[in-house]
Amino acid sequence: MQSWLKWLGVLTTLVMLVVLIGGALVTKTDSGLGCGNEWPLCHGQIIPEDITMETFIELSHRAASGAAGLLVLSLSIGSWRVIGHKRETKFLALLSFFFLMAQALIGAAAVLWGQNDFVLALHFGISLISFASVLLLTLLIFEVDKRFDASNIVIDKRMKWHTIGVTLYSYMVVYTGALVRHTEASMVCGSWPLCGNNSFLPSNMYQWIQMGHRAAAGLIFIWIAYITYIAVKHYKQQRVLYWGWLIAFSLVLLQVIAGAFIIWTNLNLYVALAHALFISCLFGLLCYFILLISRSNINGQ
């Protein structure tokens, strides 16, 4: 495998992760209009003379997104030409570039015309799909599936459907988390895990959004813990699944802890960004499990 393609895959994956975290940073710091209602210009200029912190954050995010677009396009073309014989390559190349462009257009539309919180929440989820596609492309370039002998992995139906189900559900959890950010509902509940409003049930829409996300996150934690138990008990001989699910459980545990610390630290920026980082890595790993399922020999159970 050409070394240049490996380096390009690693660089593109890292830049896509920066775009994801940068988007969360823009939201957390209210920098979405750091360049006013203008795109691609910023206050009528390519680089404005008066740069505030919000303007710097927004400009940096735009620059990272632009760089990501060029890198994803290059990686898609390069992987198509070099490893196009692998059945997933062309699909992942198209998927990564399509969703990256969709993410950029939604971001631009939000700046120019404004959008409601529910559409803006989808912005992070769309970026996540593009990131996962780039990550899987990079793993294919490094032939990770061959290193773990994925063609000989046997995954029973129970594990297969749990994996598919929790991956789809994790995307819904991501959407609820993004909705919490975009509706500014992060601190509407003063305690954790309960809302702390002297009532068992939330008392307004924002508390319902916050508690709905907590409930969704709690369920995915329990679900991944159960799948990890299955992997540890029945898949010790298949180390990619054994260690993969242990890593997935560690990531979802860190995600829950970071979510609690967001409340306990009164929305500390670094904790909030770590929260976004953990879910991005977890979703990428879950998508890799889906790739393994597509490569595996499913038994008849």
N, C-alpha and C positions, 0 to 999 in steps of 0.2 A: 504493500500500500504506500502511495506517495506520501512522504513526510509533510509536504506543504499542505495537503488536504487535512491531515491530522491537526496541524497547528491552526489551520483555518477553522476547523470544527471546535477546538477548544476556545479560541478567541471569540467566535460567534456566540458560543454558549455563555461565556462569561459576560459579554456585552449584553446579551438578552436578559441575563439576571440583573445586571445594572439597570436596564430599562424598567424591569418589574419593580425593583426596589425604589428606583427614582420616581416612578408613578405614585407609589405609596408616600414618598417624601413630599411630592407636590401636594398631595391631598392633606397630609398631616400638618403641613406648614401654611395651608391656604394660599399656595402660590400659583394656582391654576390660571389666575388673571394677572400674573406678574408681568406679562407683556401687553396687558390690556386686551381688548377684543380684536386682536390682530393675529393673523397667521398667514404666511410664514414669517412676516416681518414682526418686529418687536418695537412698539411705540414709533412706528413709521420708519425704522432703521433695521439694518441687519444686526448691528451691535449698537444698542442705544448708549448715549453718553452718560446718562444718569442711571446707574445700575444699583438697585436695591437688592437686598437678600432674596426677596421673592422673585425679582426679575432674574437674578443669577441662577436660582434653582430651576425656574421654568426654562430658561435658555439652555442650561446644562441637560435637562431632560429631553428637550427637542434635539440637541446635538447628539445625544446618545441614541435617540430613536432613529435619527437620520443615518448614523453610522451603522446601527443594527440593520437597517433596511439594505444598505449596500453589502454588508457582510452576509446577510441571509440570502440575498440574491446570488452572490458569488458562491456560497456554500451549496445552494440548490443546483446551480449549473455544474459546479465541480463534482458533486456527488452523483449527479445524473449521468455525467460522462464516465466517471471512474467506477462507481459501484452500482450503476443502473441495472445491472443484472440481478441484484437482490430485490425481491418482490416488494419490500416496503419502501424502498428508496424514493421512487418517483412520487408516491402518495405523500410521504412525509415532506419532501421538498416542496410540493405544491401547497400542502397544508400550512407549513411554517410561513411561507411568503404571503399567502392569501390572508391569514389571520393577522400577520404583522401589518399589512396594508390596511386591513379593516380597523385595527387598533389605532393606527395613525389618523385615519379619516374620522373616526369617532372623536378622537382627541381634538382634531382641528375644528370639527363641527361644534364641539362644546365651547371652544374659545370664541368662535365667530358668532354663533347664534344662541348658545346656551342650551342646555338639555336638562331634563328632569333627573332626579337622583337615581332612579331605577336604571336608566340608560347608562349613566355615568358609572354605576356599579359594575355593569357588564364590561366596561373598558378593561379592568384588571383581569377579568376572566378570559377575555379574548387574547390578551397578551400572554396569559398562562398557557393557552393551547399552543401558541406559536413557540414559546420557550420549550415546552415539552417536545414538540416536533423537532426542534433544533437539537435538543439533548439526545433524542433517539437516533437522529441522523449521525451525530458524533459517535455514539456507541456503536452504530453499524460500521462506521469508518474504522474504528479501532477493533472491529470484529470481536466485541465483547461476548456476543452470543456464541461464537466458536470457542472462546476461551473457557466458557462455562458449559460447553457441549450442550447447547440449548436444544438441539435436534433430538436428543435422547431423554430430555426431561419429560416425566410423566406426571400430569396434573389431573387429579380426579375432578368430577363434575362439581362436587361441593366446593372445592377450592376455586375452581374456574368461575362459578357464578358469584361467589363471595367477592372475588377480586374485581370482576366487572362491576358488580353492584356498588362496592365501596369506592371505586374510582369515579363512577358517575355521581355518586352521592357527595364525594369530596368536592366536586365542581359546584354543586349546589351550596355547600358550606362556604366555599370561597365567595360566592355571590352574596350570601348573607353577610359575610364579614365586610365586603366592599360596600354593601348597603349601609352598614353601621357607620363606616367612615364618611360616606358621602351625605348622609343625613345628619351628620354631626351628633350621633347618638352614642358616642364612645363613653361618655361620662354621665349619662342620664341616670345610671344606677351607681350609687356610692359605695357599694360593697360587692363581694364575690364569695360564693357563687350565687346567692340570692340578691335581689335588687336592692333590698334595704330601704324600702319605702313604706314600711309599717303595714304592708298589705301583701297577701300571698300572691295576688295577681298584679301584673303591671297596670298602671293607672292611665297611661296615654300611649299614643302610637309609637313614640320614640323608645319608650321602655319595652314595648312589645317587640320592636325590631332588635333591641339589645338582647333581651331574654330569649328571643327566638334563635338568635345566633348562638347563644350559650347552649341552648338545648341541642341544636344541630351539632355543635362541636362536641358536646358530651356523648352524643350517640356515635359519632365517628370514632371517638376514643375507645368506647366499649367495643365497637365493631372490629377495629383494627387489633385490639387486644385479643379478641376471640380468634381472629384469623392467625395471629402470631402464635397463639396456643396450639392451633392445628398444625402450623408449620413446624414448631418445635417438637411436637409429638410424633408427626408422621413424615416429615421431610428432612430428617437429619442427614440422610445420605445425598440429598440434593442441595449442596451448599449455597447455590445462588438464591434459592427460595428460603432456606433456613436463615442465612445471614441477612438476606434482603428484607424479610419481614421483621427481624429484630431491629434493623435500622429504621424501618417504617414506624414501628412502635416507639422507638426513641424520638423520632421526629414529631409524632403526634403528641407525645408526652411533653416535649419541649414547647410545642404549640399551645397546649393547654396552660402550661406554667406561664408562658409569656403573656397569654390572654389575661390571666389573673394579675400578673404584675403590672399590666397596663392600668388596671384599676387602682392597685395598691400604690403605684408611683405617680398617680395623677397624670396619666397619659405621657409618660416619659418617651421622648422621640426615639431613642436607641432601642428601647424595648419594643416599641410599635414596629420599627423596621425589622427587628429580629422576628417578630410575629409574622410579617409578610415573607421573610426569607424562609422560615421553616415550612410554611404551607406550599411555597413554590417548589422546594426540594422534595417534599412529600408527594406532591402531584406528579412531578417528573418521575419519581420512583414507581408510583402506581402505574403510570403509563408504560414503564419498562416491563412491569409484570404482565400487562396486556400483550406486549410484543412477545414475551416468553410463551404466553398461552397460545398465540398464533403459531408459534414454532414447535409447540409440544405435541406429544402423542397422547391424546386424551383417552383414558381407559373407559371401560363400559360401565363403571359404577354410577 
